[in-house]
């Protein structure tokens, strides 16, 4: 059986050259510290994949807001500058193997639940609850929406300062998608410019 040759050819994601088209998708690893910091285990896990020859890596859901935005008990975070140094270590570990790394920025919105938020009421674009979660929601105010938008911008800037190659929206009905009636396409944002 022959290998599909185009899969192993170099390519580009927006402005970034990639060594091949084998993409490691985001996988929830639950290797973070209790405070959302990437651990040495996390770095080692991703570095093995980079060394193995994957083109770009997309890191799992990384919170832009740690209280209301959780989708799991163990989420990476990028909501504060204190996460930049460890993210920088991760970026360096990946880059030394000629691999790119993207961060999947996330806020769960109505897909969160009160067990994850510490019994704090879930926030979402509207008070309409998720049929999956079934909890009463608190609609975001216009000021809270503006704050959440700013958190995504600040998260992307922190990713850039940490040396990450780009950011990606989490695409399983996160808060920013819940403003729309239909699914939106997955998009990557290049941070090199």
Contact map, one row per residue, 1 for C-alpha under 8 A:
1110000000000000000000000000000000000000000000000000000000000000000000000000000000000000000000000000000000000000000000000000000000000000000000000000000000000000000000000000000000000000000000000
1111000000000000000000000000000000000000000000000000000000000000000000000000000000000000000000000000000000000000000000000000000000000000000000000000000000000000000000000000000000000000000000000
1111100000000000000000000000000000000000000000000000000000000000000000000000000000000000000000000000000000000000000000000000000000000000000000000000000000000000000000000000000000000000000000000
0111111100000000000000000000000000000000000000000000000000000000000000000000000000000000000000000000000000000000000000000000000000000000000000000000000000000000000000000000000000000000000000000
0011111110000000000000000000000000000000000000000000000000000000000000000000000000000000000000000000000000000000000000000000000000000000000000000000000000000000000000000000000000000000000000000
0001111110000000000010000000000000000000000000000000000000000000000000000000000000000000000000000000000000000000000000000000000000000000000000000000000000000000000000000000000000000000000000000
0001111110000000000111000000000000000000000000000000000000000000000000000000000000000000000000000000000000000000000000000000000000000000000000000000000000000000000000000000000000000000000000000
0001111111000000001111000000000000000000000000000000000000000000000000000000000000000000000000000000000000000000000000000000000000000000000000000000000000000000000000000000000000000000000000000
0000111111100000001110000000000000000000000000000000000000000000000000000000000000000000000000000000000000000000000000000000000000000000000000000000000000000000000000000000000000000000000000000
0000000111110000111110000000000000000000000000000000000000000000000000000000000000000000000000000000000000000000000000000000000000000000000000000000000000000000000000000000000000000000000000000
0000000011111000111110000000000000000000000000000000000000000000000000000000000000000000000000000000000000000000000000000000000000000000000000000000000000000000000000000000000000000000000000000
0000000001111111110000000000000000000000000000000000000000000000000000000000000000000000000000000000000000000000000000000000000000000000000000000000000000000000000000000000000000000000000000000
0000000000111111110000000000000000000000000000000000000000000000000000000000000000000000000000000000000000000000000000000000000000000000000000000000000000000000000000000000000000000000000101000
0000000000011111000000000000000000000000000000000000000000000000000000000000000000000000000000000000000000000000000000000000000000000000000000000000000000000000000000000000000000000000000011000
0000000000011111100000000000000000000000000000000000000000000000000000000000000000000000000000000000000000000000000000000000000000000000000000000000000000000000000000000000000000000000000001010
0000000000011111110000000000000000000000000000000000000000000000000000000000000000000000000000000000000000000000000000000000000000000000000000000000000000000000000010000000000000000000000001010
0000000001111011111000000000000000000000000000000000000000000000000000000000000000000000000000000000000000000000000000000000000000000000000000000000000000000000000000000000000000000000000000000
0000000001111001111110000000000000000000000000000000001100000000000000000000000000000000000000000011000000000000000000000000000000000000000000000000000000000000000000000000000000000000000000000
0000000111100000111110000000000000000000000000000000001000000000000000000000000000000000000000000110000000000000000000000000000000000000000000000000000000000000000000000000000000000000000000000
0000001111100000011111000000000000000000000000000000011100000000000000000000000000000000000000000000000000000000000000000000000000000000000000000000000000000000000000000000000000000000000000000
0000011111100000011111100000000000000000000000000000011100000000000000000000000000000000000000000000000000000000000000000000000000000000000000000000000000000000000000000000000000000000000000000
0000001100000000000111110000000000000000000000000000011100000000000000000000000000000000000000000000000000000000000000000000000000000000000000000000000000000000000000000000000000000000000000000
0000000000000000000011111000000000000000000000000000011111000000000000000000000000000000000000000000000000000000000000000000000000000000000000000000000000000000000000000000000000000000000000000
0000000000000000000001111100000000000000000000000000011111000000000000000000000000000000000000000000000000000000000000000000000000000000000000000000000000000000000000000000000000000000000000000
0000000000000000000000111110000000000000000000000000000011110000000000000000000000000000000000000000000000000000000000000000000000000000000000000000000000000000000000000000000000000000000000000
0000000000000000000000011111000000000000000000000000000011111000000000000000000000000000000000000000000100000000000000000000000000000000000000000000000000000000000000000000000000000000000000000
0000000000000000000000001111100000000000000000000000000000110000000000000000000000000000000000000000000000000000000000000000000000000000000000000000000000000000000000000000000000000000000000000
0000000000000000000000000111110000000000000000000000000000011000000000000000000000000000000000000000000000000000000000000000000000000000000000000000000000000000000000000000000000000000000000000
0000000000000000000000000011111000000000010000000000000000010000000000000000000000000000000000000000000000000000000000000000000000000000000000000000000000000000000000000000000000000000000000000
0000000000000000000000000001111100000000000000000000000000000000000000000110000000000000000000000000000000000000000000000000000000000000000000000000000000000000000000000000000000000000000000000
0000000000000000000000000000111110000110110000000000000000000000000000000100000000000000000000000000000000000000000000000000000000000000000000000000000000000000000000000000000000000000000000000
0000000000000000000000000000011111111110010000000000000000000000000000000111000000000000000000000000000000000000000000000000000000000000000000000000000000000000000000000000000000000000000000000
0000000000000000000000000000001111111110000000000000000000000000000000000100000000000000000000000000000000000000000000000000000000000000000000000000000000000000000000000000000000000000000000000
0000000000000000000000000000000111111000000000000000000000000000000000000100000000000000000000000000000000000000000000000000000000000000000000000000000000000000000000000000000000000000000000000
0000000000000000000000000000000111111000000000000000000000000000000000000000000000000000000000000000000000000000000000000000000000000000000000000000000000000000000000000000000000000000000000000
0000000000000000000000000000000111111100000000000000000000000000000000000111100000000000000000000000000000000000000000000000000000000000000000000000000000000000000000000000000000000000000000000
0000000000000000000000000000000111111110000000000000000000000000000000000001100000100100000000000000000000000000000000000000000000000000000000000000000000000000000000000000000000000000000000000
0000000000000000000000000000001110011111011000000000000000000000000000000001000000000110000000000000000000000000000000000000000000000000000000000000000000000000000000000000000000000000000000000
0000000000000000000000000000001110001111111000000000000000000000000000000000000000000100000000000000000000000000000000000000000000000000000000000000000000000000000000000000000000000000000000000
0000000000000000000000000000000000000111111100000000000000000000000000000000000000000000000000000000000000000000000000000000000000000000000000000000000000000000000000000000000000000000000000000
0000000000000000000000000000001000000011111110000000000000000000000000000000000000000000000000000000000000000000000000000000000000000000000000000000000000000000000000000000000000000000000000000
0000000000000000000000000000101100000111111111000000000000000000000000000000000000000000000000000000000000000000000000000000000000000000000000000000000000000000000000000000000000000000000000000
0000000000000000000000000000000000000111111111100000000000000000000000000000000000000000110010000000000000000000000000000000000000000000000000000000000000000000000000000000000000000000000000000
0000000000000000000000000000000000000001111111110000000000000000000000000000000000000000000000000000000000000000000000000000000000000000000000000000000000000000000000000000000000000000000000000
0000000000000000000000000000000000000000111111111000000000000000000000000000000000000000000000000000000000000000000000000000000000000000000000000000000000000000000000000000000000000000000000000
0000000000000000000000000000000000000000011111111100000010000000000000000000000000000000010001000000000000000000000000000000000000000000000000000000000000000000000000000000000000000000000000000
0000000000000000000000000000000000000000001111111110000000000000000000000000000000000000000011001000000000000000000000000000000000000000000000000000000000000000000000000000000000000000000000000
0000000000000000000000000000000000000000000111111111000000000000000000000000000000000000000000000000000000000000000000000000000000000000000000000000000000000000000000000000000000000000000000000
0000000000000000000000000000000000000000000011111111110000000000000000000000000000000000000000000000000000000000000000000000000000000000000000000000000000000000000000000000000000000000000000000
0000000000000000000000000000000000000000000001111111111010000000000000000000000000000000000001001110000000000000000000000000000000000000000000000000000000000000000000000000000000000000000000000
0000000000000000000000000000000000000000000000111111110000000000000000000000000000000000000000001000000000000000000000000000000000000000000000000000000000000000000000000000000000000000000000000
0000000000000000000000000000000000000000000000011111110000000000000000000000000000000000000000000000000000000000000000000000000000000000000000000000000000000000000000000000000000000000000000000
0000000000000000000000000000000000000000000000001111111000000000000000000000000000000000000000001010000000000000000000000000000000000000000000000000000000000000000000000000000000000000000000000
0000000000000000000111110000000000000000000000001111111110000000000000000000000000000000000000000010000000000000000000000000000000000000000000000000000000000000000000000000000000000000000000000
0000000000000000011111110000000000000000000000000100111110000000000000000000000000000000000000000111000000000000000000000000000000000000000000000000000000000000000000000000000000000000000000000
0000000000000000010111110000000000000000000000000000011111000000000000000000000000000000000000000011110000000000000000000000000000000000000000000000000000000000000000000000000000000000000000000
0000000000000000000000111100000000000000000001000100011111100000000000000000000000000000000000000011110000000000000000000000000000000000000000000000000000000000000000000000000000000000000000000
0000000000000000000000111100000000000000000000000000000111110000000000000000000000000000000000000000111100000000000000000000000000000000000000000000000000000000000000010000000000000000000000000
0000000000000000000000001110000000000000000000000000000011111100000000000000000000000000000000000000111100000000000000000000000000000000000000000000000000000000000000000000000000000000000000000
0000000000000000000000001111100000000000000000000000000001111100000000000001000000000000000000000000001100000000000000000000000000000000000000000000000000000000000000000000000000000000000000000
0000000000000000000000000101000000000000000000000000000000111110000000000011000000000000000000000000001111000000000000000000000000000000000000000000000000000000000000000100000000000000000000000
0000000000000000000000000000000000000000000000000000000000111111000000000011110000000000000000000000001111000000000000000000000000000000000000000000000000000000000000000000000000000000000000000
0000000000000000000000000000000000000000000000000000000000001111110011000011111000000000000000000000000011100000000000000000000000000000000000000000000000000000000000000000000000000000000000000
0000000000000000000000000000000000000000000000000000000000000111110010000000111000000000000000000000000011100000000000000000000000000000000000000000001100100000000000000000000000000000000000000
0000000000000000000000000000000000000000000000000000000000000011111111000000101000000000000000000000000000100000000000000000000000000000000000000001001000000000000000000000000000000000000000000
0000000000000000000000000000000000000000000000000000000000000011111111000000101000000000000000000000000000000000000000000000000000000000000000000000000000000000000000000000000000000000000000000
0000000000000000000000000000000000000000000000000000000000000000111111000000000000000000000000000000000000000000000011000000000000000000000000000000000000000000000000000000000000000000000000000
0000000000000000000000000000000000000000000000000000000000000000111111000000000000000000000000000000000000111001000010010110000000000000000000000000000000000000000000000000000000000000000000000
0000000000000000000000000000000000000000000000000000000000000011111111100000000000000000000000000000000001111001000010000000000000000000000000000000000000000000000000000000000000000000000000000
0000000000000000000000000000000000000000000000000000000000000010111111111010000000000000000000000000000000110001000110000000000000000000000000000000000000000000000000000000000000000000000000000
0000000000000000000000000000000000000000000000000000000000000000000011111010000000000000000000000000000000110011100100000000000000000000000000000000000000000000000000000000000000000000000000000
0000000000000000000000000000000000000000000000000000000000000000000001111110000000000000000000000000000000000001000100000000000000000000000000000000000000000000000000000000000000000000000000000
0000000000000000000000000000000000000000000000000000000000000000000001111110000000000000000000000000000000000000000100000000000000000000000000000000000000000000000000000000000000000000000000000
0000000000000000000000000000011111010000000000000000000000000000000000011111000000000000000000000000000000000000000000000000000000000000000000000000000000000000000000000000000000000000000000000
0000000000000000000000000000010100010000000000000000000000001110000001111111100000000000000000000000000000000000000000000000000000000000000000000000000000000000000000000000000000000000000000000
0000000000000000000000000000000100011100000000000000000000011110000000000111110000000000000000000000000000000000000000000000000000000000000000000000000000000000000000000000000000000000000000000
0000000000000000000000000000000000011000000000000000000000000111110000000011111100100000000000000000000000000000000000000000000000000000000000000000000000000000000000000000000000000000000000000
0000000000000000000000000000000000000000000000000000000000000111000000000001111110110000000000000000000000000000000000000000000000000000000000000000000000100110000000000000000000000000000000000
0000000000000000000000000000000000000000000000000000000000000011110000000000111110100000000000000000000000000000000000000000000000000000000000000000001001100000000000000000000000000000000000000
0000000000000000000000000000000000000000000000000000000000000000000000000000111111110000000000000000000000000000000000000000000000000000000000000000000000100000000000000000000000000000000000000
0000000000000000000000000000000000000000000000000000000000000000000000000000011111110000000000000000000000000000000000000000000000000000000000000000000000000100000000000000000000000000000000000
0000000000000000000000000000000000000000000000000000000000000000000000000000000111111000000000000000000000000000000000000000000000000000000000000000000000000000000000000000000000000000000000000
0000000000000000000000000000000000001000000000000000000000000000000000000000111111111110000000000000000000000000000000000000000000000000000000000000000000000000000000000000000000000000000000000
0000000000000000000000000000000000000000000000000000000000000000000000000000010111111111000000000000000000000000000000000000000000000000000000000000000000000110110000000000000000000000000000000
0000000000000000000000000000000000000000000000000000000000000000000000000000000001111111100000000000000000000000000000000000000000000000000000000000000000000000010000000000000000000000000000000
0000000000000000000000000000000000001110000000000000000000000000000000000000000000111111110000000000000000000000000000000000000000000000000000000000000000000000000000000000000000000000000000000
0000000000000000000000000000000000000100000000000000000000000000000000000000000000111111111000000000000000000000000000000000000000000000000000000000000000000010011100000000000000000000000000000
0000000000000000000000000000000000000000000000000000000000000000000000000000000000011111111100000000000000000000000000000000000000000000000000000000000000000000111100000000000000000000000000000
0000000000000000000000000000000000000000001000000000000000000000000000000000000000001111111110000000000000000000000000000000000000000000000000000000000000000000000000000000000000000000000000000
0000000000000000000000000000000000000000001001000000000000000000000000000000000000000111111111000000000000000000000000000000000000000000000000000000000000000000000000000000000000000000000000000
0000000000000000000000000000000000000000000000000000000000000000000000000000000000000011111111100000100000000000000000000000000000000000000000000000000000000000011100000000000000000000000000000
0000000000000000000000000000000000000000000000000000000000000000000000000000000000000001111111110000000000000000000000000000000000000000000000000000000000000000001000000000000000000000000000000
0000000000000000000000000000000000000000001000100000000000000000000000000000000000000000111111111000000000000000000000000000000000000000000000000000000000000000000000000000000000000000000000000
0000000000000000000000000000000000000000000001100100000000000000000000000000000000000000011111111111100000000000000000000000000000000000000000000000000000000000000000000000000000000000000000000
0000000000000000000000000000000000000000000000000000000000000000000000000000000000000000001111111111100000000000000000000000000000000000000000000000000000000000000000000000000000000000000000000
0000000000000000000000000000000000000000000000000000000000000000000000000000000000000000000111111110000000000000000000000000000000000000000000000000000000000000000000000000000000000000000000000
0000000000000000000000000000000000000000000000100110100000000000000000000000000000000000000011111110000000000000000000000000000000000000000000000000000000000000000000000000000000000000000000000
0000000000000000001000000000000000000000000000000100001000000000000000000000000000000000000001111111000000000000000000000000000000000000000000000000000000000000000000000000000000000000000000000
0000000000000000011000000000000000000000000000000100111110000000000000000000000000000000000001111111100000000000000000000000000000000000000000000000000000000000000000000000000000000000000000000
0000000000000000010000000000000000000000000000000000001110000000000000000000000000000000000001100111110000000000000000000000000000000000000000000000000000000000000110000000000000000000000000000
0000000000000000000000000000000000000000000000000000000111100000000000000000000000000000001001100011111000000000000000000000000000000000000000000000000000000000000111000000000000000000000000000
0000000000000000000000000000000000000000000000000000000111100000000000000000000000000000000000000001111100000000000000000000000000000000000000000000000000000000000111110000000000000000000000000
0000000000000000000000000000000000000000000000000000000001111100000000000000000000000000000000000000111110000000000000000000000000000000000000000000000000000010000101110000000000000000000000000
0000000000000000000000000100000000000000000000000000000001111100000000000000000000000000000000000000011111000000000000000000000000000000000000000000000000000000000000111100000000000000000000000
0000000000000000000000000000000000000000000000000000000000001111000000000000000000000000000000000000001111100000000000000000000000000000000000000000000100110000000000111100000000000000000000000
0000000000000000000000000000000000000000000000000000000000001111000010000000000000000000000000000000000111110000000000000000000000000000000000000000000000000000000000001100011000000000000000000
0000000000000000000000000000000000000000000000000000000000000011100111100000000000000000000000000000000011111000000000000000000000000000000000000000000000000000000000000000011100000000000000000
0000000000000000000000000000000000000000000000000000000000000000000111100000000000000000000000000000000001111111000000000000000000000000000000000000000000000000000000000000111000000000000000000
0000000000000000000000000000000000000000000000000000000000000000000110000000000000000000000000000000000000111111000000000111100000000000000000000000000000000000000000000000011101000000000000000
0000000000000000000000000000000000000000000000000000000000000000000000000000000000000000000000000000000000011111100000000111000011001000100000000000000000000000000000000000011001000000000000000
0000000000000000000000000000000000000000000000000000000000000000000000100000000000000000000000000000000000011111100000000000000001011000000000000000000000000000000000000000111000000000000000000
0000000000000000000000000000000000000000000000000000000000000000000111110000000000000000000000000000000000011111110110000100000000001000000000000000000000000000000000000000000000000000000000000
0000000000000000000000000000000000000000000000000000000000000000000000100000000000000000000000000000000000000111111110001100000000001010000000000000000000000000000000000000000000000000000000000
0000000000000000000000000000000000000000000000000000000000000000000000000000000000000000000000000000000000000001111111111100000000000000000000000000000000000000000000000000000000000000000000000
0000000000000000000000000000000000000000000000000000000000000000000000000000000000000000000000000000000000000000111111100000000000000000000000000000000000000000000000000000000000000000000000000
0000000000000000000000000000000000000000000000000000000000000000000001111000000000000000000000000000000000000001111111100000000000000000000000000000000000000000000000000000000000000000000000000
0000000000000000000000000000000000000000000000000000000000000000001111000000000000000000000000000000000000000001111111111100000000000000000000000000000000000000000000000000000000000000000000000
0000000000000000000000000000000000000000000000000000000000000000001000000000000000000000000000000000000000000000011111110000000000000000000000000000000000000000000000000000000000000000000000000
0000000000000000000000000000000000000000000000000000000000000000000000000000000000000000000000000000000000000000011111111000000000000000000000000000000000000000000000000000000000000000000000000
0000000000000000000000000000000000000000000000000000000000000000000100000000000000000000000000000000000000000000010011111100000000000000000000000000000000000000000000000000000000000000000000000
0000000000000000000000000000000000000000000000000000000000000000000000000000000000000000000000000000000000000000110010111110000000000001110000000000000000000000000000000000000000000000000000000
0000000000000000000000000000000000000000000000000000000000000000000100000000000000000000000000000000000000001101110010011111000000000011110000000000000000000000000000000000000000000000000000000
0000000000000000000000000000000000000000000000000000000000000000000100000000000000000000000000000000000000001100000000001111101000000000111100000000000000000000000000000000000000000000000000000
0000000000000000000000000000000000000000000000000000000000000000000000000000000000000000000000000000000000001100000000000111111000000000111100000000000000000000000000000000001001000000000000000
0000000000000000000000000000000000000000000000000000000000000000000000000000000000000000000000000000000000001000000000000011111000000000001100001000000000000000000000000000001001100000000000000
0000000000000000000000000000000000000000000000000000000000000000000000000000000000000000000000000000000000000000000000000001111100000000111100000000000000000000000000000000000000000000000000000
0000000000000000000000000000000000000000000000000000000000000000000000000000000000000000000000000000000000000000000000000011111110000001111000000000000000000000000000000000000000000000000000000
0000000000000000000000000000000000000000000000000000000000000000000000000000000000000000000000000000000000000000000000000000011111000001100000000000000000000000000000000000000000000000000000000
0000000000000000000000000000000000000000000000000000000000000000000000000000000000000000000000000000000000000100000000000000001111101111100000000000000000000000000000000000000000000000000000000
0000000000000000000000000000000000000000000000000000000000000000000000000000000000000000000000000000000000000110000000000000000111111110000000000000000000000000000000000000000000000000000000000
0000000000000000000000000000000000000000000000000000000000000000000000000000000000000000000000000000000000000000000000000000000011111100000000000000000000000000000000000000000000000000000000000
0000000000000000000000000000000000000000000000000000000000000000000000000000000000000000000000000000000000000010000000000000000001111100000000000000000000000000000000000000000000000000000000000
0000000000000000000000000000000000000000000000000000000000000000000000000000000000000000000000000000000000000111100000000000000011111110000000000000000000000000000000000000000000000000000000000
0000000000000000000000000000000000000000000000000000000000000000000000000000000000000000000000000000000000000000000000000000000011111111000000000000000000000000000000000000000000000000000000000
0000000000000000000000000000000000000000000000000000000000000000000000000000000000000000000000000000000000000000100000000100000011001111100000000000000000000000000000000000000000000000000000000
0000000000000000000000000000000000000000000000000000000000000000000000000000000000000000000000000000000000000000000000001100001110000111110000000000000000000000000000000000000000000000000000000
0000000000000000000000000000000000000000000000000000000000000000000000000000000000000000000000000000000000000100000000001111011110000011111000000000000000000000000000000000000000000000000000000
0000000000000000000000000000000000000000000000000000000000000000000000000000000000000000000000000000000000000000000000001111011000000001111100000000000000000000000000000000000000000000000000000
0000000000000000000000000000000000000000000000000000000000000000000000000000000000000000000000000000000000000000000000000011111000000000111110000000000000000000000000000000000000000000000000000
0000000000000000000000000000000000000000000000000000000000000000000000000000000000000000000000000000000000000000000000000011110000000000011111111000000000000000000000000000000000000000000000000
0000000000000000000000000000000000000000000000000000000000000000000000000000000000000000000000000000000000000000000000000000000000000000001111111000000000000000000000000000000000000000000000000
0000000000000000000000000000000000000000000000000000000000000000000000000000000000000000000000000000000000000000000000000000000000000000000111111100000000000000000000000000000000000000000000000
0000000000000000000000000000000000000000000000000000000000000000000000000000000000000000000000000000000000000000000000000000000000000000000111111110000000000000000000000000000000000000000000000
0000000000000000000000000000000000000000000000000000000000000000000000000000000000000000000000000000000000000000000000000000000000000000000111111111000000000000000000000000000000000000000000000
0000000000000000000000000000000000000000000000000000000000000000000000000000000000000000000000000000000000000000000000000000100000000000000111111111100000000000000000000000000000000000000000000
0000000000000000000000000000000000000000000000000000000000000000000000000000000000000000000000000000000000000000000000000000000000000000000001111111110000000000000000000000000000000000000000000
0000000000000000000000000000000000000000000000000000000000000000000000000000000000000000000000000000000000000000000000000000000000000000000000111111111000000000000000000000000000000000000000000
0000000000000000000000000000000000000000000000000000000000000000100000000000000000000000000000000000000000000000000000000000000000000000000000011111111100000000000000000000000000000000000000000
0000000000000000000000000000000000000000000000000000000000000000000000000000000000000000000000000000000000000000000000000000000000000000000000001111111110000000000000000000000000000000000000000
0000000000000000000000000000000000000000000000000000000000000000000000000000000000000000000000000000000000000000000000000000000000000000000000000111111111000000000000000000000000000000000000000
0000000000000000000000000000000000000000000000000000000000000001100000000000001000000000000000000000000000000000000000000000000000000000000000000011111111100000000000000000000000000000000000000
0000000000000000000000000000000000000000000000000000000000000001000000000000000000000000000000000000000010000000000000000000000000000000000000000001111111110000000000000000000000000000000000000
0000000000000000000000000000000000000000000000000000000000000000000000000000000000000000000000000000000000000000000000000000000000000000000000000000111111111000000000000000000000000000000000000
0000000000000000000000000000000000000000000000000000000000000000000000000000001000000000000000000000000000000000000000000000000000000000000000000000011111111100000000000000000000000000000000000
0000000000000000000000000000000000000000000000000000000000000001000000000000011100000000000000000000000010000000000000000000000000000000000000000000001111111110000000000000000000000000000000000
0000000000000000000000000000000000000000000000000000000000000000000000000000000000000000000000000000000010000000000000000000000000000000000000000000000111111111000001100000000000000000000000000
0000000000000000000000000000000000000000000000000000000000000000000000000000000000000000000000000000000000000000000000000000000000000000000000000000000011111111100000000000000000000000000000000
0000000000000000000000000000000000000000000000000000000000000000000000000000010010010000000000000000000000000000000000000000000000000000000000000000000001111111110000000000000000000000000000000
0000000000000000000000000000000000000000000000000000000000000000000000000000010000010010000000000000001000000000000000000000000000000000000000000000000000111111111111100000000000000000000000000
0000000000000000000000000000000000000000000000000000000000000000000000000000000000000000000000000000000000000000000000000000000000000000000000000000000000011111111111000000000000000000000000110
0000000000000000000000000000000000000000000000000000000000000000000000000000000000010001000000000000000000000000000000000000000000000000000000000000000000001111111100000000000000000000000000000
0000000000000000000000000000000000000000000000000000000000000000000000000000000000011011001000000000000000000000000000000000000000000000000000000000000000000111111100000000000000000000000000000
0000000000000000000000000000000000000000000000000000000000000000000000000000000000000011001100000000000000000000000000000000000000000000000000000000000000000011111110000000000000000000000000000
0000000000000000000000000000000000000000000000000000000000000000000000000000000000000011001000000001111000000000000000000000000000000000000000000000000000000011111111100000000000000000000000100
0000000000000001000000000000000000000000000000000000000000000000000000000000000000000000000000000001110000000000000000000000000000000000000000000000000000000011001111100000000000000000000001110
0000000000000000000000000000000000000000000000000000000000000000000000000000000000000000000000000000111000000000000000000000000000000000000000000000000000010011000111110000000000000000000111110
0000000000000000000000000000000000000000000000000000000000000000000000000000000000000000000000000000011110000000000000000000000000000000000000000000000000010010000111111000000000000000000111100
0000000000000000000000000000000000000000000000000000000001000000000000000000000000000000000000000000011110000000000000000000000000000000000000000000000000000000000001111100000000000000011110000
0000000000000000000000000000000000000000000000000000000000000000000000000000000000000000000000000000000111000000000000000000000000000000000000000000000000000000000000111110000000000000011100000
0000000000000000000000000000000000000000000000000000000000001000000000000000000000000000000000000000000111000000000000000000000000000000000000000000000000000000000000011111110000000000000000000
0000000000000000000000000000000000000000000000000000000000000000000000000000000000000000000000000000000000000000000000000000000000000000000000000000000000000000000000001111110010000000010000000
0000000000000000000000000000000000000000000000000000000000000000000000000000000000000000000000000000000000000000000000000000000000000000000000000000000000000000000000000111110000000000000000000
0000000000000000000000000000000000000000000000000000000000000000000000000000000000000000000000000000000000010010000000000000000000000000000000000000000000000000000000000111111111000010000000000
0000000000000000000000000000000000000000000000000000000000000000000000000000000000000000000000000000000001111110000000000000000000000000000000000000000000000000000000000111111111000000000000000
0000000000000000000000000000000000000000000000000000000000000000000000000000000000000000000000000000000001111110000000000001100000000000000000000000000000000000000000000000111111100000000000000
0000000000000000000000000000000000000000000000000000000000000000000000000000000000000000000000000000000000101000000000000000000000000000000000000000000000000000000000000000111111100000000000000
0000000000000000000000000000000000000000000000000000000000000000000000000000000000000000000000000000000000000000000000000000000000000000000000000000000000000000000000000010111111110011000000000
0000000000000000000000000000000000000000000000000000000000000000000000000000000000000000000000000000000000001100000000000001100000000000000000000000000000000000000000000000111111111000000000000
0000000000000000000000000000000000000000000000000000000000000000000000000000000000000000000000000000000000000000000000000000100000000000000000000000000000000000000000000000001111111000000000000
0000000000000000000000000000000000000000000000000000000000000000000000000000000000000000000000000000000000000000000000000000000000000000000000000000000000000000000000000000000011111110000000000
0000000000000000000000000000000000000000000000000000000000000000000000000000000000000000000000000000000000000000000000000000000000000000000000000000000000000000000000000000000001111110000000000
0000000000000000000000000000000000000000000000000000000000000000000000000000000000000000000000000000000000000000000000000000000000000000000000000000000000000000000000000000000000011111000000000
0000000000000000000000000000000000000000000000000000000000000000000000000000000000000000000000000000000000000000000000000000000000000000000000000000000000000000000000000000100010011111100000000
0000000000000000000000000000000000000000000000000000000000000000000000000000000000000000000000000000000000000000000000000000000000000000000000000000000000000000000000000000000010000111110000000
0000000000000000000000000000000000000000000000000000000000000000000000000000000000000000000000000000000000000000000000000000000000000000000000000000000000000000000000000000000000000011111000000
0000000000000000000000000000000000000000000000000000000000000000000000000000000000000000000000000000000000000000000000000000000000000000000000000000000000000000000000011010000000000001111100000
0000000000000000000000000000000000000000000000000000000000000000000000000000000000000000000000000000000000000000000000000000000000000000000000000000000000000000000000011000000000000000111110000
0000000000001000000000000000000000000000000000000000000000000000000000000000000000000000000000000000000000000000000000000000000000000000000000000000000000000000000001111000000000000000011111000
0000000000000100000000000000000000000000000000000000000000000000000000000000000000000000000000000000000000000000000000000000000000000000000000000000000000000000000001110000000000000000001111100
0000000000001111000000000000000000000000000000000000000000000000000000000000000000000000000000000000000000000000000000000000000000000000000000000000000000000000000011100000000000000000000111111
0000000000000000000000000000000000000000000000000000000000000000000000000000000000000000000000000000000000000000000000000000000000000000000000000000000000000001000111100000000000000000000011111
0000000000000011000000000000000000000000000000000000000000000000000000000000000000000000000000000000000000000000000000000000000000000000000000000000000000000001000011000000000000000000000001111
0000000000000000000000000000000000000000000000000000000000000000000000000000000000000000000000000000000000000000000000000000000000000000000000000000000000000000000000000000000000000000000001111
